[in-house]
Amino acid sequence: MMKRTLAFLLLLVSAFVCGTVRDLAAKPREFRGRIAAYRPADRIQVGSFTPNKELFIFQPAETSGLLLKLTYEHQGYSDLPENVISGGTAVSVFADRDQSCDQSLGSFESGAHAVPIEGGVPASMEAIIFAAGVPQLPKSYRLKCYVLRRWSPIGGVRK
């Protein structure tokens, strides 16, 4: 009985170690496309030792109608310029899959805080800003979540 228990524990530990090593060795997945939507409240950031977090909806170029959720945590101010955030510049992103932050499109939208947008008369309150041409999907649409590791513009030099 003792040998079986020991063998089971060794098998369990080796499975855990192999799984952990596999996860650490996994390379981020590359997607090419554009930011399809962003939450303006996430763009209000502070330069401090506390990480800032931005959530985006990403539209891969290779699959029409597919939208992904990108989570971007960083120190200080975001290095994503306005032309990338607004969906005007195609980018290549490298991201790791994180099933723990998957959510519906409706939940993504309802979790966003509305902030005043400059230039509006009267100032408009926007919780999410979608780029032109983003497909209208049902609120129940499931956004697969990825954690953004790095990005670069397609066909240009990163500023």
N, C-alpha and C positions, 0 to 999 in steps of 0.2 A: 504494500500500500504506500509506503514511504517513497519507493522508487517511482511509482506512478505519479505521485504528487510532485516530486522533484522534476521528473521529465515534463510534466504539464507546465510547471512554472518556467522551466528553461525554454520550452516552446513558446510560451506567452511572451517572455522577455525578448527572445530573438525576433518574434513577429513585430513587437513594438519597436525595437531598434531598427529593423529593416524598413519598416514603414516610415520612421522618422528620418532615416538617411535618404530614402527615396524622395520624401517631401522636400528635404533640404537641397537635394540635387536637382529637383525639377526646375527647368528653365521657364522664365516668364513667357507667356504666349504673346505673339505679335498680332496686332490688329491695325489695319489701315482704314482710315475713314475720317469722320469729323465729329466734333461735339454737336449733339443734336439739341441739347437743352442744358441749362444750368440754373442754379438757384442763387439769385443775387445776394441773399443774406449770407451765403457762404463766402462771398467775395469780401465781406467786411472782416478784415483781419488785423491782427496786432503782431508787431515784431517783438516776440518775447521767447522765453524758454518753453512755453506751452505750445504744442503742435497745433497748427491750424488744419481744419478738415474741410474739403470741398467735395461735393457730390455732383456728378454729371451723368447725363444720359449720352451714350456714345452710339453712333450709327456706323457700323463697319461697311466699307464700300463694296466688299465682295458678296454681301448678302442683303438683298433688298427686303425691307420690312422687319429686319432684326434690330432690336435695340438692346444695349447692355448698360448696366450701371457701373460707373467708375468711381471709386473712392480714392481721393488723393490727400494724403496727410503729409505735411511739410512744416519745417521750421521757418519762421519769418513770413515774408510776403510771397505770394504765389508767383511762379515764373511763367505762368500761362498768360500770354498777352490777350488783349481784347479780340483781336482778329481770329484767334484760335477758339476762345470761349464762345464767340458768336456763331461759330460754325462756318466762317468764311475761309478758313485755311485748312486744307487736308493735313492730317498728321498721322504719324506712325506711333502707336503706343505699345509698350511692353507692360504686361500686367499679369498678376497671379490670380487664379480663381479662388474665391472665398465664398463658399456656400452659406456661411453664417449671416451674410448681409443681403442675401436675395430678398426681394420684396416685389409686391405688385406695383404697377404704375400708379394706381390710385393712392397707395400708401406713400409712395415717393412724393407725390404731389401734395398730399394732405400734411406731410411732415415738414413742409417748407414754410418758412416764415416770410410774410410779405414785407417788403421794404419800399420806401418811396424811391421812384426813379426820377433822376434829374431831367429837367427840360419839359416835363409834362405840365400842361395848364388845364386843369389843376394837376398837381403831381399824381401820377398813377401809382398804385400799389401792386407790385408784381411778386408772386411767390416763385414762379418758374417762367423762364423765357425760352421759348422754342425757336430754333432756327427755321428758316423758310424751307418748305418741302419735306418736313418730317412727317412720316405717315401717322394718321390718327388711329391709335390703337385703343382697345377697350381698357377701362380702369383695372380689369382683372388680369391684364397682360403681365406675365411674370418676368421681371428683369433679373437676369443672371448677373451677379456681382463679381467684379474684378478689382484688385487693388493695384493702382497705377504705380509702377516703379520708375519708368522714364518715358520721355516722349521726344519726338523731333518732327519738325515740319517736313512734308514730302516735297521734294524739289526745291528746297530752300535752306538757308542757313539759320540755325536757331539763334535768336537774339537774347 
